[in-house]
Amino acid sequence: MNFHHLEYALEVAKAGAIRKASQNLYISQPYLSGMIKSLEDELGYRIFNRTAAGVTLTREGKEFIKSTKIILRELKRICEMNVNEEEQKLNISCYHTAYVMDKFLRFHNASDYKCSDRLKEMGIKETLESVSLGDSTIGIVFFVKEKHRLYMKMISEYNLLATELLAPMQVYAYMYKNHPLAQTAGIKVENLNDYPYVTYSDEYSKKYLDILGIEEHPHLLEVSDRGSFNDVLKSGEYLTSMAFPKQPENSDFVLLPFEDREIFLCSVYVTMKNYCLNQREKEFIEFVRDIEKQ
């Protein structure tokens, strides 16, 4: 058994199928299948149940994968121990949002210390997985205020620590300046069904539609990245909903308050429980917080 075997088993667990995992790992399916079988023989127990639909974890397999994540995370930490703390780069994952990207770019441009910082946008579940696996050191997620307890429980299940980033932010209807509603004073949540609506295709964006009551929207478009998201909005045909701490200035996008409901999003940043923010990470968090007080 070696570290590659652990990485391969973890990828199979994430993919839910050996065929899909082999594609992700760029190795042949027979080789991966044989490697998993050899690993199980060495361990003396099955990690996976094989089904026609793919694979599922056995009881022992769940514990194996849990331990594997810890081992690989510690391996990554050991390999990076010689990195000078002052030279550590920002490595952030976050939910698809122009808001975080804007703050990230403003911080990067205002900093005297230039380096290859990294910000990756993804779904909420993927953000938590990225931090728990050590692929990112900070994750930023947003969720409806009423679901606070549910998300705290989910974050805890990933063995992560959550810290409030900003005070709850009001949700608005969000559209480009040439949208038919751009000159109106407001909109009712129920009227979102009357206009084409764009959202992200991840699991928790779809659950958000349930909260708005538009899960059966007749003209719903799902996209997977922010570039496509913005292009769709700039067409002037679609709108969406977003949370902001205050009205953005000098923007080509328009925010309309909801007339019939007040909806607020909470924001937290998550880290591994034993992780201490380096100096630049602390400065970034404070930058995000301070800039909203101006």
C-alpha positions in Angstrom: 0.0 0.0 0.0 1.3 3.5 -0.8 -0.1 7.0 -0.9 -1.2 6.6 -4.6 -3.4 3.7 -3.5 -5.1 6.0 -1.0 -5.6 8.8 -3.5 -7.1 6.3 -6.0 -9.5 4.9 -3.4 -10.6 8.3 -2.4 -11.3 9.3 -6.0 -13.4 6.1 -6.5 -15.4 7.1 -3.4 -15.9 10.6 -4.7 -16.8 9.5 -8.2 -19.1 6.7 -7.1 -18.0 4.5 -10.0 -14.6 2.9 -10.9 -15.1 3.8 -14.6 -15.7 7.5 -13.8 -12.8 7.6 -11.3 -10.4 6.0 -13.9 -11.3 8.8 -16.3 -10.6 11.5 -13.7 -7.3 9.9 -12.8 -6.3 9.3 -16.5 -5.6 5.6 -15.9 -7.3 2.5 -17.3 -10.4 1.1 -15.7 -9.0 -2.5 -15.4 -5.8 -1.2 -13.7 -7.8 0.8 -11.2 -10.2 -2.0 -10.5 -7.3 -4.4 -10.0 -5.6 -1.9 -7.7 -8.7 -1.5 -5.5 -9.1 -5.3 -5.3 -5.5 -5.7 -4.3 -5.8 -2.9 -1.7 -8.9 -4.7 -0.2 -7.1 -8.0 -0.1 -4.2 -6.4 1.7 -6.5 -4.7 4.2 -8.6 -7.8 4.8 -12.0 -6.1 4.2 -14.0 -4.6 1.4 -13.9 -0.9 1.0 -16.7 -0.8 -1.7 -19.9 -2.6 -2.5 -20.1 -3.2 -6.3 -23.5 -2.6 -7.9 -24.7 -2.2 -11.4 -25.0 1.5 -10.8 -21.5 1.9 -9.5 -19.9 1.5 -6.0 -21.0 2.4 -2.5 -18.9 2.4 0.7 -19.1 -0.5 3.1 -19.2 0.2 6.9 -15.5 -0.4 7.0 -15.0 1.6 3.8 -16.5 4.7 5.4 -14.0 4.5 8.2 -11.2 3.8 5.7 -12.0 6.9 3.6 -12.3 9.1 6.7 -8.8 8.0 7.8 -7.5 8.3 4.2 -8.6 12.0 4.1 -6.7 12.7 7.3 -3.5 10.9 6.1 -3.5 12.7 2.7 -4.1 16.0 4.4 -1.2 15.5 6.7 1.0 14.4 3.8 0.2 17.6 2.0 1.0 19.6 5.2 4.4 17.8 5.6 5.3 18.5 2.0 4.6 22.2 2.5 6.4 22.6 5.8 9.4 24.3 4.2 7.3 27.1 2.8 8.0 30.5 4.4 4.8 31.7 6.0 5.2 35.2 4.6 5.4 33.7 1.1 2.3 31.6 1.4 -0.3 32.4 -1.3 -4.0 32.9 -0.8 -5.7 29.6 -1.7 -9.5 30.2 -1.5 -12.5 28.3 -2.7 -15.9 29.9 -2.7 -19.4 29.7 -4.0 -19.9 31.2 -7.5 -20.2 34.9 -6.7 -19.0 38.2 -8.3 -19.0 39.6 -4.8 -16.1 37.6 -3.4 -14.1 37.8 -6.7 -14.4 41.6 -6.6 -13.1 41.7 -3.0 -10.3 39.2 -3.9 -9.1 41.3 -6.9 -9.2 44.6 -4.9 -7.2 43.0 -2.1 -4.7 41.6 -4.6 -4.3 44.9 -6.4 -4.0 46.9 -3.2 -1.3 44.6 -1.7 2.4 45.4 -1.9 3.1 41.7 -1.9 2.4 40.2 -5.4 2.1 36.5 -5.9 0.1 33.9 -7.7 -2.9 33.8 -5.4 -5.7 31.4 -6.3 -9.4 31.6 -6.0 -11.6 28.8 -7.3 -15.4 29.1 -7.7 -17.6 26.1 -7.1 -20.8 24.8 -5.4 -21.2 24.9 -1.6 -20.6 21.2 -1.1 -17.6 21.3 -3.4 -16.2 24.2 -1.4 -16.4 22.3 1.9 -14.9 19.2 0.3 -12.0 21.3 -1.1 -11.1 22.7 2.3 -11.6 19.3 4.1 -9.2 17.7 1.6 -6.6 20.4 1.9 -7.0 21.7 -1.7 -7.9 25.1 -0.3 -7.1 26.7 3.0 -10.1 28.9 3.2 -13.6 28.3 1.9 -16.4 31.0 1.7 -20.0 29.9 1.6 -23.4 31.7 1.7 -26.7 30.3 2.9 -30.2 31.6 3.8 -30.5 32.8 7.4 -33.3 30.4 8.2 -31.0 27.4 7.3 -28.2 28.5 9.6 -28.4 25.5 11.9 -28.6 23.0 9.0 -25.4 24.5 7.4 -23.5 24.6 10.7 -24.3 20.9 11.1 -23.1 20.2 7.6 -19.9 22.1 8.1 -19.3 20.2 11.3 -19.7 16.9 9.5 -16.8 17.9 7.3 -14.8 18.5 10.5 -14.4 22.2 9.6 -14.6 25.4 11.7 -16.9 28.2 10.5 -16.4 31.9 11.4 -18.9 34.6 10.4 -17.5 36.8 7.6 -20.1 39.5 7.2 -23.4 40.4 8.9 -26.5 38.9 7.1 -27.0 40.5 3.7 -30.3 41.4 2.1 -31.2 39.5 -1.1 -32.3 41.4 -4.1 -33.6 40.7 -7.6 -30.5 41.2 -9.8 -30.5 42.0 -13.5 -28.6 43.9 -16.2 -29.4 47.6 -16.9 -31.3 46.8 -20.1 -33.7 44.3 -18.5 -37.5 45.3 -18.8 -37.7 45.6 -15.0 -34.5 47.7 -14.5 -36.4 51.0 -14.1 -39.0 49.7 -11.7 -38.9 50.3 -7.9 -39.2 46.7 -6.8 -40.6 43.2 -7.5 -42.5 40.5 -5.6 -40.8 37.2 -5.1 -43.7 35.3 -6.7 -43.3 37.4 -9.8 -39.9 36.0 -10.5 -41.8 33.2 -12.2 -42.9 35.7 -14.9 -39.3 36.4 -16.2 -36.6 34.0 -17.4 -34.4 33.2 -14.4 -30.7 32.0 -14.4 -29.1 30.0 -11.6 -26.1 27.8 -11.0 -26.5 24.0 -11.5 -25.1 22.8 -8.2 -27.3 21.0 -5.6 -27.6 23.8 -3.2 -28.5 26.5 -5.7 -31.4 24.3 -6.7 -32.5 24.1 -3.0 -32.3 27.9 -2.9 -35.0 27.9 -5.6 -37.2 25.9 -3.2 -36.8 28.6 -0.5 -37.8 31.3 -3.0 -40.8 29.2 -4.1 -39.7 29.1 -7.8 -38.5 25.5 -8.0 -41.0 24.9 -10.9 -40.0 28.1 -12.7 -41.2 27.7 -16.4 -38.2 29.5 -17.9 -35.2 28.4 -15.8 -31.7 28.2 -17.1 -28.9 26.5 -15.2 -25.2 27.3 -15.8 -22.0 26.0 -14.3 -19.7 29.0 -14.3 -19.9 32.7 -13.5 -18.7 33.7 -17.0 -21.8 32.1 -18.6 -23.9 33.4 -15.7 -22.9 37.0 -16.5 -23.3 36.6 -20.2 -26.8 35.4 -19.8 -27.7 38.3 -17.5 -26.2 40.8 -20.0 -28.5 39.6 -22.7 -31.2 41.6 -20.8 -33.7 38.7 -20.9 -32.8 36.9 -17.7 -32.7 38.0 -14.0 -31.6 36.2 -10.8 -31.3 37.0 -7.1 -28.2 38.0 -5.1 -27.3 39.3 -1.7 -25.3 42.5 -1.2 -24.4 44.4 1.9 -25.1 47.6 0.1 -26.0 48.9 -3.4 -22.9 48.7 -5.6 -21.8 52.0 -7.2 -21.1 52.6 -10.9 -22.4 49.2 -11.9 -24.2 48.1 -15.0 -26.3 45.8 -12.9 -29.4 46.7 -11.1 -30.7 45.6 -7.7 -34.4 45.6 -7.0 -35.8 45.0 -3.4 -38.4 42.4 -2.9 -41.7 44.0 -2.0 -43.3 41.0 -0.3 -40.5 39.2 1.6 -37.2 40.1 3.3 -34.6 37.4 2.6 -31.1 37.5 4.1 -28.0 35.4 3.4 -25.4 34.6 6.0 -21.7 34.3 5.0 -19.0 32.3 6.8 -15.5 31.3 6.0 -14.4 27.8 6.9 -11.1 26.3 7.7 -9.8 23.0 9.0 -10.2 23.0 12.8 -6.5 22.8 13.5 -5.5 25.4 10.9 -4.2 28.9 11.8 -4.6 31.7 9.3 -1.3 33.1 8.0 -0.8 36.8 8.0 -2.0 37.5 4.4 -5.1 35.4 5.0 -5.9 37.4 8.1 -5.4 40.6 6.1 -7.7 39.4 3.4 -10.5 38.6 5.9 -10.1 42.0 7.6 -10.0 43.7 4.1 -13.3 42.2 3.2 -14.9 43.2 6.5 -13.4 46.7 6.7 -14.3 47.7 3.1 -18.0 47.2 3.9 -17.8 49.7 6.8 -16.7 52.5 4.5 
